[in-house]
Amino acid sequence: MPEPSEAGSRTPASPAEPVLEVQDLKKHFVIRKGLLRRAAGHVRAVDGVSFAIAAGETLGLVGESGCGKSTVGRAILRLVEPTEGVIKLNGRDITRLGKAELRPYRRQMQIIFQDPFSSLDPRMSAGAIVGEPLHVHGIARGARRAVQVAELFERVGLRRAQMRNYPHQFSGGQRQRIGIARALALSPRLIIADEPVSSLDVSIQAQVLNLMMDLQRERGLAYLFISHNLAVVEHISQRVAVMYLGRIVEYADRKSLFTTPLHPYTELLLSAVPVPDPSVRRKKRLLQGDVPSPANPPAGCHFHTRCPYAVDVCRAQSPPLREVRPGHQVACHLR
């Protein structure tokens, strides 16, 4: 079993009582080789992640593709089983609950998937898709379920008549609204949004984001918003966590992170974001090299192989995630 990491040992504070609290979460996938499929190593997809999200708050989780963002969301939902760590929902540890014990907690946490087409069953009508959670959990059946589904359709900007249509009869933005309605059906407290607008046109992205923000204000929802689009994250999030190779390297409120980033990785990510004002000129700093393999991460700071400021201590010691300003944490020896 891999050695414990210091990077996720502390849980950054949330401004109110957390709906979700994650402590030192790890997910390591076994690499099997040979005819006997013996374990030959581990892919450290998530390697010690900690954070908390309060009711009515959005935490943006950002980073390059392959950094472990989606695996964090799926581990929280127990769609993949965590290797180590603690997941608390409304103060209750749900990390090791069995299927029967976990069932009532599944009503409190839902997911919006990245691809609004492949996440919908093409053989079911839109109304049946949205109403399925109500049937599975025994909340409503028959005419009562139809009424609740119709109300959900109207709330997300769809017509009641469209309940009879099938997924292929909707546009991409409409299909994502169906996904949102399905996530809302059980009145959850936590929604994990896994890149919910990345496959949509820019104009449709704004509509879906505004819908999500309106629903959050109405229902006090807690969002874990997973994305690689920093502009979208800045628009919707109150706090932001930056991931690199399975670990959180910076955690701060939105304003602090976008105006005074401290980790070199965050600085480089932000420098690549286009500025909408053509009169503004700034020097672009591109990330050099490739992301190391999570099956064989570098010693010391995982980012030192691509960091322009790396020194000897970065190559030898893994920096812990520590608070350097009130509410602003960074895993870097030099900051």
Sequence and secondary structure as in RCSB ss.txt:
>XXXX:A:sequence
MPEPSEAGSRTPASPAEPVLEVQDLKKHFVIRKGLLRRAAGHVRAVDGVSFAIAAGETLGLVGESGCGKSTVGRA
ILRLVEPTEGVIKLNGRDITRLGKAELRPYRRQMQIIFQDPFSSLDPRMSAGAIVGEPLHVHGIARGARRAVQVA
ELFERVGLRRAQMRNYPHQFSGGQRQRIGIARALALSPRLIIADEPVSSLDVSIQAQVLNLMMDLQRERGLAYLF
ISHNLAVVEHISQRVAVMYLGRIVEYADRKSLFTTPLHPYTELLLSAVPVPDPSVRRKKRLLQGDVPSPANPPAG
CHFHTRCPYAVDVCRAQSPPLREVRPGHQVACHLR
>XXXX:A:secstr
     STTSS    SSSEEEEEEEEEEEEEEEETTTTEEEEEEEEEEEEEEEEETT EEEEE STTSSHHHHHHH
HTTSS  SEEEEEETTEE TT  HHHHHHHHTTEEEE S TTTTS TTS HHHHHHHHHHHTTS  HHHHHHHHH
HHHHHTT  GGGGGS GGGS HHHHHHHHHHHHHTT  SEEEEESTTTTS HHHHHHHHHHHHHHHHHHT EEEE
E S HHHHHHH SEEEEEETTEEEEEEEHHHHHHS  SHHHHHHHHTS  S TT         S    TTS  SS
STTTTT TT  HHHHH     EEEETTEEE  TT 
